Amino acid sequence: MVKHYYNFNIKKKHRGSIILIGNFDGLHLGHQKLFQLAQTYKKKYKLKIGVVNFNPMPKMFFNKKLKNFRLSNVTQKIKLLNNLKVDFVITKKFDKKFSKTKAFNFVKEILYKKLNSKFIFVSNNFKFGNMREGDVDLLIKYQKIFNYKVVKPNPLIKSKQIISSSLIRNLLENGFLEKANKLLNRNWAIEGTVKKGRQVGKKIGFPTCNIDIDDYILAKPGVYAVKVLRKNSKKFLKGIANLGYRPTFNQKKILLEVHLFNFSGNLYNKLLSVEFLKFIRKEKKFNNVDELRAQIKKDLYIAKKN
């Protein structure tokens, strides 16, 4: 299992490694290509692979109004990095004090003294340090002094588009779930704890698990076919989900409501991973509960085919 640190005081066996720096939000195909390249360096130079990322993401730290933005949370990211055979991950808390770190000090004190980095993988548009004063050119400028080598791979391009977290967010926001899943190379998923709601679903015959989406990106509000994995279970449960504001009931808070097929049991306070398989329809306000119930039956028929 990948070793997870929350600061730069890493074990001796992890010093002198290949270091990849970035948000790696979603760990999409472009990121996966980067880690495949890192694996070739690992094999050639007999080094370990480490990842430096930040929580919250710097963009969210500096823009407090940016609430729904992430493709994946920290827990999901660690699981995905483990699958990519990373040796260790540093998730540094991004706060006011750290944001004021001078770019040169980040290179000297952290990349060199703390980590003793041998190879540093970054994207061409990488910025770091106080007021984003540091860039790839600055990293290259000091590579001989601090005994590391900068690697900046070309981005992955498909259908004349650079594969990026921003592109995938845009696809999800516009309802192109299946295209987003292809670029992620898996089903996009929200992980969250089941909360007790107003029991509206239960009253109309379709009980749901209610999950706050926290700071996940808000995919297009509507109805989705999903499959759900409970914590410490390997068996998926199929279901249907509504992601949105429930306009029929005049709700203003965004919520993920999941109805599981052929399931009975108490899931309150349980951690669920909800994988999105297919976008069925956009959210709609119905005149009454009977209309909503009739539409849900149609949605269930479609969802059960997936």
ABEGO torsion letter per residue (X at the ends): XBBBBABABBBAAABGBBBBBEAGBGGBAAAAAAAAAAAAAAAAAGBBBBBBBBOBBAAAAABAABABABABBAAAAAAAAAAAGBABBBBBBBBAAAAABBAAAAAAAAAAAAAGBABBBBBAABBBEBGGABBAAAAAAAAAAAGBBBBBBBBBBBGGBBBBAAAAAAAAAAGBAAAAAAAAGBBBBBBBBBBBBAGAAAAAGBBBBBBBAEABBBBBBEBBBBBBBBBGBABBBBBBBBBEAGAAAGBABBBBBBBBBGBBEBABGBBBBBBBABBABBBBBBABAAAAAAAAAAAAAAAAAX
